[in-house]
Amino acid sequence: MTSPSPYEMPPYVIDRVMKKRGRLRVFERFEPRETALVVIDMQKFYVSDVPPAVAIVPNINKLAATFRARGGHVAWISMTAGESGKSLWPIYHDYFFTKENAARHRDNLTAGADGHLIYPTLDVQPTDIMATKSRFSAFIPSRSDLPEKLTAAGITNVVIVGMLTNMCCETSARDAMMLDFRVVMVSDANAARFIEDHNIGFSTVFQSFGDVLTTDEVIDDLVVAT
């Protein structure tokens, strides 16, 4: 199986960060009970034909098990693009796809469709949070039910994994921070189709929206009870 795509922060980004805040890490620790692993768009329609996405499944499962064991939360976010044959995001489907591709995206990401299901080797548990969105970001309150579910559970910190790194995951990270959640993206538990896209998704987030850590750093150093 393909390994998760590697990532190394560009030196110029590190230089800018050090000049801006004087330290690399934004956050030292997250209290597990106030933290959610937010798993974005790991659905059959998206994951099945993208080897880098399949490759991050073990790391997501490892993180999910650790979060649960330490009293944290796991939230699975599904993109829902259609309902009863109608688009839930007409401007996207009408202008950014051919007619045929728009229908394919809409219908495969309709609740009840096989493509809408979470990828089968992911470890989803009955106690996990399940949420849906109809836009790239999982943190637009009127287009996602995730923010209210996180707030109701007392969650103030989010650790973002899933796909695509530079699209739904990065967009969610930005919006989460602007809604006052503390944000971390996990470099080897996010995936994109191309390494260039994967890499660019992290550099902007690291400068102004949150930390970028590895799976091991999250487990060994971040989500540890104080």
Protein Blocks (a to p, Z undefined) as FASTA:
>chain_A
ZZdddddddfklmmmmmmmnopablblbdcfklcccddehiafklmmmmmklmmmmmmmm
mmmmmmmmnopacddddddfbgehiafblmlmmmmccfklmmmmmmmmgghiaklpccfk
bccdfkbccdddfbfblcbfklccklmmmmmnopabdcdedddfklmmmmmmmmmmmnop
acdddfklcccfbfklmmmmmmmmmmmnoccddfklmmmmmmgcZZ
